[in-house]
Amino acid sequence: MFLKLAHTQLDVYKYSRKLILEAYKVTKLLPETERYGLISQIRRASISIHLNIAEGSTRKSKADRKRFFEISRGSLIEVDTAIGVAFDLDFLTIEQISFLGENIINTFKVLTGLISSQE
């Protein structure tokens, strides 16, 4: 937030930040009984995406960067899967998750490209 480092200008960083905000909005719609289940898991995984992008961007070697970006992508898939479970349980409607879904897809595409560029 205070450090104006190069990674904060990356599209993937901007997408992942929007994804966190949308994940928090969507999880507010889940039942209170999911506070320590889906709500917690989705929020932690969404933050993990963003944090691993930031940390990976500071690494000097391509192998280190790639490893953090892959962890980030794994967390992204975790969010997608958990949202799918919430949808299947009828906790959320497609209308409620559509913007989050767009963020997931955009982040996945850009993050996958970033991973490929590290090879």
N, CA, C and O of each residue as an XYZ file, in Angstrom:
476
protein
N       0.805     -1.185      0.000
C       0.000      0.000      0.000
C       0.855      1.259      0.000
O       0.608      2.182     -0.776
N       1.842      1.296      0.853
C       2.677      2.483      0.944
C       3.857      2.446     -0.024
O       4.298      3.480     -0.525
N       4.356      1.242     -0.278
C       5.453      1.093     -1.224
C       4.882      1.103     -2.637
O       3.975      0.327     -2.939
N       5.377      1.936     -3.473
C       4.900      2.021     -4.862
C       5.864      1.223     -5.747
O       6.632      1.781     -6.531
N       5.791     -0.095     -5.591
C       6.688     -0.984     -6.326
C       6.067     -1.363     -7.664
O       4.864     -1.206     -7.874
N       6.901     -1.860     -8.558
C       6.484     -2.152     -9.934
C       5.337     -3.154    -10.018
O       4.485     -3.038    -10.899
N       5.301     -4.132     -9.121
C       4.260     -5.163     -9.216
C       2.854     -4.588     -9.026
O       1.878     -5.187     -9.477
N       2.744     -3.451     -8.370
C       1.417     -2.866     -8.146
C       0.816     -2.327     -9.444
O      -0.373     -2.013     -9.500
N       1.639     -2.224    -10.481
C       1.157     -1.758    -11.781
C       0.777     -2.909    -12.711
O       0.236     -2.680    -13.793
N       1.059     -4.138    -12.295
C       0.735     -5.305    -13.124
C      -0.779     -5.514    -13.189
O      -1.484     -5.348    -12.194
N      -1.263     -5.878    -14.372
C      -2.698     -6.164    -14.527
C      -3.157     -7.259    -13.576
O      -4.235     -7.165    -12.990
N      -2.342     -8.296    -13.422
C      -2.734     -9.424    -12.568
C      -2.890     -8.968    -11.126
O      -3.754     -9.474    -10.409
N      -2.080     -8.036    -10.697
C      -2.172     -7.505     -9.337
C      -3.475     -6.721     -9.167
O      -4.156     -6.838     -8.149
N      -3.802     -5.931    -10.167
C      -5.042     -5.140    -10.127
C      -6.269     -6.047    -10.161
O      -7.236     -5.819     -9.434
N      -6.227     -7.075    -11.007
C      -7.341     -8.028    -11.077
C      -7.522     -8.756     -9.745
O      -8.643     -8.923     -9.263
N      -6.407     -9.186     -9.158
C      -6.510     -9.948     -7.917
C      -7.019     -9.074     -6.772
O      -7.690     -9.571     -5.867
N      -6.714     -7.803     -6.804
C      -7.232     -6.889     -5.775
C      -8.755     -6.754     -5.915
O      -9.478     -6.776     -4.919
N      -9.230     -6.614     -7.143
C     -10.677     -6.554     -7.381
C     -11.339     -7.864     -6.956
O     -12.451     -7.867     -6.427
N     -10.647     -8.967     -7.193
C     -11.183    -10.271     -6.827
C     -11.397    -10.372     -5.317
O     -12.412    -10.908     -4.870
N     -10.454     -9.865     -4.533
C     -10.604     -9.888     -3.073
C     -11.848     -9.113     -2.666
O     -12.673     -9.606     -1.896
N     -11.975     -7.909     -3.181
C     -13.108     -7.063     -2.810
C     -14.432     -7.731     -3.165
O     -15.382     -7.695     -2.383
N     -14.491     -8.337     -4.343
C     -15.718     -9.012     -4.764
C     -15.965    -10.268     -3.932
O     -17.112    -10.582     -3.613
N     -14.899    -10.989     -3.579
C     -15.050    -12.194     -2.747
C     -15.625    -11.829     -1.380
O     -16.459    -12.554     -0.837
N     -15.182    -10.719     -0.837
C     -15.723    -10.286      0.456
C     -17.200     -9.914      0.326
O     -17.995    -10.229      1.212
N     -17.570     -9.257     -0.752
C     -18.974     -8.900     -0.969
C     -19.840    -10.155     -1.084
O     -20.904    -10.246     -0.471
N     -19.375    -11.109     -1.869
C     -20.145    -12.341     -2.087
C     -20.256    -13.155     -0.803
O     -21.319    -13.704     -0.510
N     -19.176    -13.241     -0.037
C     -19.226    -14.050      1.174
C     -20.131    -13.439      2.246
O     -20.580    -14.146      3.149
N     -20.400    -12.150      2.156
C     -21.365    -11.530      3.077
C     -22.775    -12.073      2.849
O     -23.637    -11.973      3.722
N     -22.999    -12.648      1.670
C     -24.311    -13.198      1.331
C     -24.503    -14.629      1.842
O     -25.621    -15.144      1.849
N     -23.424    -15.260      2.263
C     -23.502    -16.646      2.737
C     -24.108    -16.693      4.142
O     -24.024    -15.722      4.894
N     -24.713    -17.819      4.485
C     -25.313    -17.930      5.822
C     -24.251    -17.854      6.922
O     -23.103    -18.256      6.735
N     -24.665    -17.334      8.054
C     -23.781    -17.196      9.221
C     -23.167    -18.529      9.622
O     -22.058    -18.562     10.157
N     -23.870    -19.625      9.372
C     -23.355    -20.949      9.727
C     -22.077    -21.298      8.964
O     -21.354    -22.218      9.344
N     -21.802    -20.558      7.883
C     -20.593    -20.802      7.086
C     -19.429    -19.902      7.477
O     -18.416    -19.862      6.779
N     -19.566    -19.174      8.596
C     -18.514    -18.246      9.031
C     -17.136    -18.913      9.093
O     -16.147    -18.341      8.635
N     -17.076    -20.111      9.654
C     -15.789    -20.799      9.809
C     -15.552    -21.838      8.718
O     -14.562    -22.569      8.752
N     -16.454    -21.898      7.763
C     -16.329    -22.823      6.646
C     -16.040    -22.070      5.365
O     -14.933    -21.574      5.158
N     -17.035    -21.990      4.515
C     -16.851    -21.375      3.195
C     -16.434    -19.908      3.258
O     -15.578    -19.478      2.485
N     -17.015    -19.151      4.152
C     -16.678    -17.717      4.227
C     -15.192    -17.538      4.511
O     -14.495    -16.816      3.797
N     -14.725    -18.188      5.537
C     -13.319    -18.076      5.920
C     -12.398    -18.588      4.812
O     -11.390    -17.958      4.492
N     -12.748    -19.718      4.239
C     -11.903    -20.323      3.212
C     -11.800    -19.448      1.963
O     -10.709    -19.255      1.426
N     -12.919    -18.926      1.509
C     -12.920    -18.084      0.304
C     -12.132    -16.801      0.549
O     -11.354    -16.373     -0.303
N     -12.334    -16.199      1.699
C     -11.616    -14.953      2.005
C     -10.118    -15.178      2.126
O      -9.329    -14.405      1.582
N      -9.720    -16.225      2.829
C      -8.282    -16.497      2.986
C      -7.626    -16.834      1.658
O      -6.518    -16.379      1.373
N      -8.307    -17.628      0.848
C      -7.741    -18.004     -0.455
C      -7.644    -16.799     -1.384
O      -6.673    -16.674     -2.130
N      -8.635    -15.914     -1.349
C      -8.591    -14.739     -2.227
C      -7.442    -13.816     -1.833
O      -6.780    -13.248     -2.701
N      -7.204    -13.664     -0.552
C      -6.081    -12.847     -0.100
C      -4.764    -13.521     -0.465
O      -3.803    -12.845     -0.831
N      -4.712    -14.841     -0.369
C      -3.509    -15.589     -0.726
C      -3.118    -15.347     -2.186
O      -1.932    -15.261     -2.503
N      -4.094    -15.238     -3.061
C      -3.813    -14.964     -4.475
C      -3.009    -13.682     -4.592
O      -1.940    -13.650     -5.202
N      -3.531    -12.650     -4.007
C      -2.942    -11.307     -4.087
C      -1.559    -11.258     -3.424
O      -0.612    -10.704     -3.982
N      -1.460    -11.844     -2.230
C      -0.196    -11.806     -1.495
C       0.910    -12.585     -2.206
O       2.063    -12.153     -2.215
N       0.571    -13.719     -2.798
C       1.591    -14.502     -3.496
C       2.040    -13.837     -4.789
O       3.192    -13.989     -5.197
N       1.148    -13.107     -5.430
C       1.558    -12.324     -6.605
C       2.556    -11.259     -6.175
O       3.590    -11.069     -6.815
N       2.237    -10.565     -5.085
C       3.129     -9.519     -4.581
C       4.483    -10.098     -4.185
O       5.525     -9.575     -4.579
N       4.466    -11.170     -3.411
C       5.731    -11.748     -2.958
C       6.526    -12.328     -4.118
O       7.743    -12.155     -4.188
N       5.845    -13.015     -5.027
C       6.548    -13.590     -6.172
C       7.198    -12.529     -7.041
O       8.272    -12.749     -7.600
N       6.560    -11.398     -7.153
C       7.095    -10.317     -7.983
C       8.403     -9.759     -7.453
O       9.165     -9.153     -8.206
N       8.677     -9.953     -6.168
C       9.906     -9.416     -5.578
C      11.078    -10.390     -5.671
O      12.211    -10.024     -5.358
N      10.819    -11.617     -6.094
C      11.873    -12.632     -6.149
C      12.792    -12.397     -7.341
O      12.352    -11.972     -8.410
N      14.061    -12.678     -7.140
C      15.055    -12.422     -8.182
C      15.084    -13.490     -9.271
O      15.281    -13.172    -10.444
N      14.893    -14.740     -8.898
C      14.996    -15.798     -9.903
C      13.633    -16.112    -10.509
O      12.601    -16.005     -9.847
N      13.654    -16.499    -11.771
C      12.420    -16.885    -12.456
C      11.764    -18.077    -11.773
O      10.539    -18.145    -11.670
N      12.580    -19.011    -11.310
C      12.037    -20.204    -10.650
C      11.272    -19.825     -9.380
O      10.193    -20.360     -9.127
N      11.818    -18.914     -8.589
C      11.125    -18.456     -7.383
C       9.841    -17.721     -7.725
O       8.798    -17.958     -7.116
N       9.920    -16.828     -8.701
C       8.723    -16.084     -9.118
C       7.635    -17.047     -9.580
O       6.474    -16.940     -9.185
N       8.036    -17.982    -10.418
C       7.076    -18.951    -10.952
C       6.411    -19.743     -9.834
O       5.205    -19.982     -9.879
N       7.180    -20.149     -8.836
C       6.643    -20.930     -7.724
C       5.555    -20.144     -6.991
O       4.498    -20.699     -6.692
N       5.791    -18.873     -6.700
C       4.789    -18.054     -6.009
C       3.566    -17.812     -6.889
O       2.435    -17.808     -6.404
N       3.796    -17.613     -8.174
C       2.667    -17.408     -9.091
C       1.825    -18.676     -9.211
O       0.603    -18.602     -9.341
N       2.474    -19.835     -9.166
C       1.733    -21.101     -9.207
C       0.925    -21.310     -7.926
O      -0.195    -21.820     -7.976
N       1.481    -20.924     -6.792
C       0.735    -20.998     -5.527
C      -0.483    -20.086     -5.615
O      -1.577    -20.448     -5.182
N      -0.281    -18.911     -6.175
C      -1.371    -17.960     -6.356
C      -2.477    -18.555     -7.228
O      -3.661    -18.436     -6.914
N      -2.076    -19.195     -8.322
C      -3.068    -19.813     -9.213
C      -3.807    -20.950     -8.504
O      -5.002    -21.140     -8.730
N      -3.124    -21.695     -7.662
C      -3.773    -22.741     -6.880
C      -4.829    -22.166     -5.948
O      -5.907    -22.740     -5.797
N      -4.525    -21.045     -5.330
C      -5.499    -20.377     -4.461
C      -6.683    -19.855     -5.260
O      -7.817    -19.859     -4.781
N      -6.416    -19.411     -6.466
C      -7.492    -18.939     -7.344
C      -8.449    -20.084     -7.688
O      -9.668    -19.909     -7.679
N      -7.897    -21.232     -7.984
C      -8.715    -22.405     -8.279
C      -9.498    -22.821     -7.030
O     -10.630    -23.294     -7.129
N      -8.897    -22.645     -5.878
C      -9.577    -22.931     -4.611
C     -10.801    -22.023     -4.437
O     -11.868    -22.494     -4.042
N     -10.655    -20.730     -4.727
C     -11.788    -19.800     -4.638
C     -12.889    -20.225     -5.604
O     -14.063    -20.275     -5.235
N     -12.508    -20.525     -6.828
C     -13.478    -20.938     -7.840
C     -14.241    -22.181     -7.390
O     -15.460    -22.256     -7.546
N     -13.537    -23.135     -6.845
C     -14.152    -24.379     -6.389
C     -15.089    -24.135     -5.209
O     -16.190    -24.684     -5.168
N     -14.661    -23.320     -4.257
C     -15.497    -23.031     -3.089
C     -16.757    -22.264     -3.482
O     -17.830    -22.510     -2.930
N     -16.634    -21.346     -4.422
C     -17.811    -20.621     -4.914
C     -18.760    -21.603     -5.605
O     -19.979    -21.487     -5.485
N     -18.198    -22.558     -6.319
C     -19.013    -23.597     -6.957
C     -19.789    -24.410     -5.942
O     -20.951    -24.743     -6.175
N     -19.170    -24.735     -4.826
C     -19.843    -25.483     -3.758
C     -20.975    -24.642     -3.171
O     -22.080    -25.142     -2.962
N     -20.697    -23.363     -2.907
C     -21.736    -22.472     -2.359
C     -22.915    -22.355     -3.316
O     -24.069    -22.311     -2.889
N     -22.620    -22.306     -4.604
C     -23.674    -22.248     -5.614
C     -24.478    -23.551     -5.622
O     -25.709    -23.525     -5.639
N     -23.777    -24.689     -5.608
C     -24.446    -25.993     -5.615
C     -25.331    -26.199     -4.382
O     -26.333    -26.913     -4.441
N     -24.955    -25.571     -3.272
C     -25.744    -25.675     -2.044
C     -26.886    -24.655     -2.010
O     -27.592    -24.532     -1.009
N     -27.052    -23.934     -3.106
C     -28.094    -22.896     -3.223
C     -27.913    -21.754     -2.229
O     -28.884    -21.110     -1.832
N     -26.670    -21.505     -1.828
C     -26.384    -20.356     -0.970
C     -26.279    -19.077     -1.804
O     -26.535    -17.980     -1.307
N     -25.897    -19.230     -3.084
C     -25.684    -18.090     -3.973
C     -26.352    -18.349     -5.317
O     -26.504    -19.493     -5.747
N     -26.746    -17.263     -5.966
C     -27.311    -17.367     -7.312
C     -26.250    -16.975     -8.336
O     -25.233    -16.372     -7.995
N     -26.500    -17.320     -9.574
C     -25.559    -16.981    -10.641
C     -25.422    -15.460    -10.772
O     -24.349    -14.954    -11.099
N     -26.494    -14.750    -10.522
C     -26.447    -13.289    -10.585
C     -25.535    -12.724     -9.502
O     -24.821    -11.747     -9.729
N     -25.562    -13.333     -8.342
C     -24.749    -12.854     -7.219
C     -23.259    -13.114     -7.413
O     -22.425    -12.404     -6.852
N     -22.928    -14.121     -8.197
C     -21.515    -14.481     -8.350
C     -20.947    -14.149     -9.727
O     -19.777    -14.430     -9.986
N     -21.737    -13.564    -10.606
C     -21.276    -13.346    -11.980
C     -20.063    -12.416    -12.054
O     -19.126    -12.697    -12.801
N     -20.058    -11.327    -11.305
C     -18.923    -10.405    -11.355
C     -17.678    -11.055    -10.761
O     -16.574    -10.866    -11.271
N     -17.851    -11.820     -9.684
C     -16.723    -12.559     -9.115
C     -16.194    -13.561    -10.138
O     -14.983    -13.727    -10.286
N     -17.105    -14.223    -10.839
C     -16.694    -15.172    -11.877
C     -15.857    -14.518    -12.961
O     -14.863    -15.088    -13.409
N     -16.249    -13.335    -13.382
C     -15.468    -12.590    -14.379
C     -14.079    -12.279    -13.844
O     -13.089    -12.399    -14.566
N     -14.006    -11.878    -12.576
C     -12.710    -11.597    -11.950
C     -11.842    -12.843    -11.869
O     -10.631    -12.777    -12.081
N     -12.456    -13.971    -11.563
C     -11.713    -15.232    -11.491
C     -11.136    -15.570    -12.865
O      -9.961    -15.920    -12.979
N     -11.953    -15.467    -13.893
C     -11.501    -15.792    -15.253
C     -10.387    -14.853    -15.698
O      -9.368    -15.311    -16.214
N     -10.565    -13.548    -15.507
C      -9.539    -12.577    -15.914
C      -8.227    -12.809    -15.174
O      -7.153    -12.798    -15.776
N      -8.324    -13.017    -13.873
C      -7.116    -13.248    -13.077
C      -6.423    -14.531    -13.516
O      -5.198    -14.574    -13.626
N      -7.208    -15.574    -13.765
C      -6.630    -16.855    -14.188
C      -5.871    -16.707    -15.510
O      -4.752    -17.202    -15.645
N      -6.474    -16.033    -16.473
C      -5.826    -15.861    -17.777
C      -4.502    -15.108    -17.662
O      -3.481    -15.539    -18.198
N      -4.533    -13.995    -16.965
C      -3.323    -13.173    -16.858
C      -2.265    -13.878    -16.013
O      -1.077    -13.825    -16.331
N      -2.691    -14.534    -14.944
C      -1.752    -15.250    -14.089
C      -1.108    -16.424    -14.818
O       0.083    -16.682    -14.647
N      -1.885    -17.131    -15.626
C      -1.336    -18.233    -16.414
C      -0.302    -17.718    -17.404
O       0.737    -18.347    -17.604
N      -0.581    -16.587    -18.019
C       0.392    -15.971    -18.922
C       1.665    -15.565    -18.195
O       2.767    -15.723    -18.721
N       1.511    -15.050    -17.002
C       2.657    -14.646    -16.196
C       3.506    -15.866    -15.829
O       4.735    -15.801    -15.852
N       2.861    -16.951    -15.498
C       3.581    -18.196    -15.173
C       4.346    -18.682    -16.396
O       5.513    -19.060    -16.292
N       3.697    -18.674    -17.544
C       4.352    -19.115    -18.777
C       5.559    -18.268    -19.120
O       6.534    -18.770    -19.678
N       5.502    -16.992    -18.792
C       6.623    -16.092    -19.110
C       7.843    -16.350    -18.233
O       8.934    -15.864    -18.533
N       7.671    -17.107    -17.157
C       8.783    -17.387    -16.255
C       9.574    -18.630    -16.667
O      10.571    -18.975    -16.033
N       9.125    -19.298    -17.729
C       9.804    -20.536    -18.151
C      10.966    -20.247    -19.060
O      11.646    -21.172    -19.506
